[in-house]
């Protein structure tokens, strides 16, 4: 896979498309609740958490609002960084959102205890580089949680997921189209992710599959 300077594959999430995404995803809070539960299961209270590609920042803001974590978000979209900062301020939550590339993070070595990345890993133009950067900025013993669409997702799994979403009719049509067409082409099979992780220095890798997605847990 060839690395590109822009840091992402496909159309960039800037301007109107980023604002549409922020509005659409805000309606589906059940997804964030599941992500929060997954992070809280793995990240101890007091952990410094980095969310890679937080988009509008909903997960980061929710984690910071618990009072248990110090949260930083890193996104390549300037629009998302601005939206996330505004929403954190509206919520009265101290979450720090930075602009930057997942494969060239603007952080010192061993800066974080836990890293989470949801629904974004498939879009990285340099996925192996992003994994190496996650390892670099993670403290010894720290963990990574990656959740993303599986490449071999079925139409039935997509239909069931879209049916659960609290989104408008037109948004559901587009989301269903995206999940059944171009997004799976960017996504990974379990074996492909295992091969990517094998190029890094992570000590452990556990990948679980649901009908829709892959959950990858790594430890440094």
C-alpha positions in Angstrom: 0.0 0.0 0.0 1.4 3.4 -1.0 1.7 6.2 1.5 0.4 9.5 0.4 1.2 12.9 1.9 -2.5 13.7 2.5 -2.6 10.9 5.1 -6.0 9.5 4.2 -7.7 7.5 1.5 -10.7 8.8 -0.4 -12.4 12.1 -0.1 -11.2 14.4 2.8 -13.7 15.2 5.6 -13.6 19.0 5.4 -16.2 21.7 5.2 -19.8 20.8 4.4 -19.3 17.0 4.4 -17.6 17.1 7.8 -20.5 19.2 9.2 -23.0 16.8 7.7 -21.2 13.9 9.3 -21.1 15.6 12.7 -24.8 16.3 12.6 -25.7 12.7 11.4 -23.6 10.9 13.9 -24.8 13.0 16.8 -28.2 11.3 16.4 -26.8 7.8 17.0 -25.7 8.0 20.7 -26.0 4.2 21.2 -22.8 3.7 19.1 -20.9 6.0 21.4 -22.2 4.3 24.5 -20.9 1.0 23.2 -17.5 2.6 22.5 -17.3 4.2 25.9 -18.0 0.9 27.6 -15.3 -0.8 25.5 -12.7 1.9 26.5 -13.7 1.9 30.2 -13.3 -1.9 30.3 -9.6 -1.5 29.2 -8.4 1.9 30.3 -7.9 2.4 34.1 -9.1 5.5 35.9 -6.5 8.3 35.6 -5.3 7.1 32.2 -4.1 9.6 29.6 -6.1 8.7 26.5 -5.4 9.5 22.8 -8.2 9.2 20.3 -6.8 8.9 16.8 -9.2 10.4 14.2 -12.0 11.4 16.6 -14.0 13.2 13.9 -16.5 15.5 15.6 -15.1 14.4 19.0 -18.2 12.8 20.6 -16.3 9.8 22.0 -13.4 11.9 23.4 -15.8 14.4 24.9 -17.9 11.6 26.6 -14.7 10.0 28.0 -13.4 13.3 29.3 -16.9 14.0 30.9 -16.5 11.0 33.1 -13.8 12.8 35.0 -11.7 9.6 34.9 -9.4 10.4 32.0 -7.3 13.1 30.4 -8.2 13.0 26.7 -6.5 14.2 23.6 -7.8 13.8 20.0 -5.7 13.9 16.8 -7.5 14.4 13.5 -6.2 15.2 10.0 -9.4 17.2 9.3 -9.1 20.9 10.3 -12.9 21.1 10.2 -13.3 18.2 12.6 -10.7 19.7 15.0 -12.6 23.0 15.0 -16.0 21.2 15.5 -14.7 19.0 18.2 -13.2 21.9 20.1 -16.4 23.9 19.9 -18.5 20.9 21.1 -16.1 20.3 24.0 -16.4 23.9 25.0 -20.2 23.7 24.8 -20.2 20.7 27.0 -17.9 22.3 29.5 -15.4 19.5 29.0 -11.6 19.7 29.0 -10.6 17.7 25.9 -7.7 18.7 23.8 -8.0 18.4 20.0 -5.0 18.6 17.7 -4.5 18.7 13.9 -2.1 16.1 12.6 -1.4 12.9 10.7 -1.8 9.4 12.3 1.4 8.2 10.7 3.4 11.3 11.9 2.0 12.2 15.3 3.0 15.5 16.9 3.6 13.9 20.3 6.6 12.8 22.3 7.5 9.1 22.9 5.5 7.4 25.6 2.9 10.2 26.0 -0.3 8.1 26.5 -1.6 5.2 28.5 -4.3 4.2 26.1 -5.2 4.8 22.4 -8.6 4.4 20.7 -9.5 4.6 17.1 -13.0 4.0 15.9 -14.3 3.7 12.3 -11.2 5.4 10.8 -8.3 3.0 10.5 -9.4 1.8 7.1 -9.0 5.4 5.8 -5.3 5.8 6.7 -3.0 5.9 3.7 -0.1 4.5 5.8 -1.8 2.0 8.2 1.5 0.3 9.2 3.0 3.7 9.9 0.0 4.7 12.0 0.4 1.5 14.0 4.1 2.2 14.5 3.3 5.7 15.7 0.7 4.4 18.1 3.3 2.1 19.6 5.8 5.0 19.8 3.5 7.4 21.7 2.2 4.6 24.0 3.7 4.0 27.4 5.1 0.5 28.2 2.2 -1.8 29.0 -0.3 0.6 27.4 -3.1 -0.7 25.2 -4.7 0.2 21.9 -8.3 -0.4 20.8 -9.2 -0.2 17.1 -12.8 -0.8 16.0 -13.6 -0.7 12.3 -15.7 -2.2 9.5 -14.7 -5.6 8.3 -13.9 -6.0 4.6 -16.2 -9.0 4.2 -19.2 -7.4 5.9 -22.5 -8.8 4.6 -25.5 -6.9 3.3 -27.6 -8.3 6.1 -25.2 -7.0 8.7 -25.2 -3.6 7.1 -29.0 -3.5 6.9 -29.3 -4.5 10.6 -26.9 -1.8 11.6 -28.5 1.0 9.6 -32.0 0.0 10.9 -30.8 0.6 14.4 -29.5 4.1 13.6 -31.4 7.1 14.7 -30.8 9.1 11.5 -32.9 10.7 8.8 -34.2 8.7 5.9 -31.8 10.3 3.3 -28.8 9.9 5.7 -29.7 6.2 6.1 -29.7 5.7 2.3 -26.2 7.2 2.0 -24.8 5.4 5.0 -26.2 2.0 3.7 -24.6 2.8 0.3 -21.3 3.7 1.8 -21.2 0.6 4.1 -22.0 -1.7 1.2 -19.8 -0.2 -1.5 -16.7 1.9 -1.2 -16.0 1.6 2.6 -15.5 -2.2 2.5 -13.0 -1.8 -0.3 -10.8 0.2 2.0 -11.4 -2.1 5.0 -9.4 -5.1 6.2 -9.9 -8.8 6.8 -8.8 -10.2 10.1 -5.7 -11.8 8.6 -4.7 -8.6 6.9 -4.8 -6.7 10.2 -2.8 -9.4 11.8 -0.1 -9.1 9.1 0.0 -5.3 9.6 0.4 -5.7 13.3 3.2 -8.2 12.8 5.3 -5.4 11.3 5.2 -3.6 14.6 6.7 -4.2 18.1 3.3 -4.7 19.9 3.6 -7.6 22.3 0.0 -8.9 22.0 -2.7 -8.7 19.4 -6.3 -9.9 19.9 -8.8 -9.5 17.1 -12.5 -10.3 17.6 -15.1 -10.2 14.8 -18.8 -9.2 14.9 -21.0 -9.4 11.9 -20.3 -5.8 11.1 -16.8 -5.0 12.5 -13.4 -6.0 13.8 -12.2 -5.2 17.4 -8.5 -5.1 17.6 -6.8 -5.0 21.0 -3.0 -4.4 21.2 -0.6 -4.1 24.0 2.9 -2.6 24.1 
